Amino acid sequence: MTYYVVCPECGYKLLKAGDGSTIEIYCPKCKDKMLIEIKNGKVIVQKATDNK
């Protein structure tokens, strides 16, 4: 199954991904960095921290 993931801050459609995916992405609209995990049909979106 494929899932669409939207930014929780601005609602921008970020990507389409399948089960078992782990993705780190910047939202091009609001510039937030997120970590997205799709496991067992659950989509988990967390704000990622910048390790500079």
Contacts in CASP RR format, 6 or more apart in sequence:
PFRMAT RR
TARGET T0000
AUTHOR 0000-0000-0000
METHOD contacts of the structure
MODEL  1
MTYYVVCPECGYKLLKAGDGSTIEIYCPKCKDKMLIEIKNGKVIVQKATD
NK
1 18 0 8 1.000
1 19 0 8 1.000
1 41 0 8 1.000
2 16 0 8 1.000
2 17 0 8 1.000
2 18 0 8 1.000
3 16 0 8 1.000
3 17 0 8 1.000
3 18 0 8 1.000
3 19 0 8 1.000
3 38 0 8 1.000
3 41 0 8 1.000
3 43 0 8 1.000
4 13 0 8 1.000
4 15 0 8 1.000
4 16 0 8 1.000
5 13 0 8 1.000
5 14 0 8 1.000
5 15 0 8 1.000
5 16 0 8 1.000
5 17 0 8 1.000
5 36 0 8 1.000
5 38 0 8 1.000
5 43 0 8 1.000
5 45 0 8 1.000
6 12 0 8 1.000
6 13 0 8 1.000
6 14 0 8 1.000
7 14 0 8 1.000
7 27 0 8 1.000
7 29 0 8 1.000
7 30 0 8 1.000
7 32 0 8 1.000
7 34 0 8 1.000
8 34 0 8 1.000
8 45 0 8 1.000
9 27 0 8 1.000
9 30 0 8 1.000
9 32 0 8 1.000
10 27 0 8 1.000
10 29 0 8 1.000
10 30 0 8 1.000
11 29 0 8 1.000
12 27 0 8 1.000
12 28 0 8 1.000
12 29 0 8 1.000
12 30 0 8 1.000
14 25 0 8 1.000
14 27 0 8 1.000
14 34 0 8 1.000
14 36 0 8 1.000
15 23 0 8 1.000
15 25 0 8 1.000
15 36 0 8 1.000
17 23 0 8 1.000
17 36 0 8 1.000
17 38 0 8 1.000
18 38 0 8 1.000
19 38 0 8 1.000
19 39 0 8 1.000
19 40 0 8 1.000
19 41 0 8 1.000
20 37 0 8 1.000
20 38 0 8 1.000
20 39 0 8 1.000
21 36 0 8 1.000
21 37 0 8 1.000
21 38 0 8 1.000
22 35 0 8 1.000
22 36 0 8 1.000
22 37 0 8 1.000
22 38 0 8 1.000
23 35 0 8 1.000
23 36 0 8 1.000
23 37 0 8 1.000
24 33 0 8 1.000
24 34 0 8 1.000
24 35 0 8 1.000
24 36 0 8 1.000
24 48 0 8 1.000
25 33 0 8 1.000
25 34 0 8 1.000
25 36 0 8 1.000
26 32 0 8 1.000
26 33 0 8 1.000
26 34 0 8 1.000
27 33 0 8 1.000
27 34 0 8 1.000
32 47 0 8 1.000
33 47 0 8 1.000
33 48 0 8 1.000
33 50 0 8 1.000
34 45 0 8 1.000
34 46 0 8 1.000
34 47 0 8 1.000
34 48 0 8 1.000
35 45 0 8 1.000
35 46 0 8 1.000
35 47 0 8 1.000
35 48 0 8 1.000
36 43 0 8 1.000
36 44 0 8 1.000
36 45 0 8 1.000
36 46 0 8 1.000
37 43 0 8 1.000
37 44 0 8 1.000
37 46 0 8 1.000
38 44 0 8 1.000
END
